[in-house]
Amino acid sequence: MSYRFQLAGPAQRYFRRLDRSMQQRIARRLEQLADDPLSDDLSKSLHGLGDLRSSRVGDYRIVFSVDTEAQTVQVARIGPRGDVYSDL
């Protein structure tokens, strides 16, 4: 069972600004998450932030939520570890 991805506007804009190699690494992680977004090997739950999860790709993080009924993953943010969690 594979999930579909929806990238929020800020996540799309940040992704487009990254260099090609980082875009490829993040795209590979998104493909892995499409197979099992709730895997503890690929992501972790963000405590105190509802149903948000985070996946690590080098110094970058992908912050997302999962809708199991609709089989979608909503990517809220992509960014550097130090900045991505502010204003959540």
Secondary structure, DSSP 8 states (H G I E B T S, - for coil): ---EEEE-HHHHHHHHHS-HHHHHHHHHHHHHHHH-TT-TTT-EE-TTSTT-EEEEETTEEEEEEEETTTTEEEEEEEEEHHHHTTT-
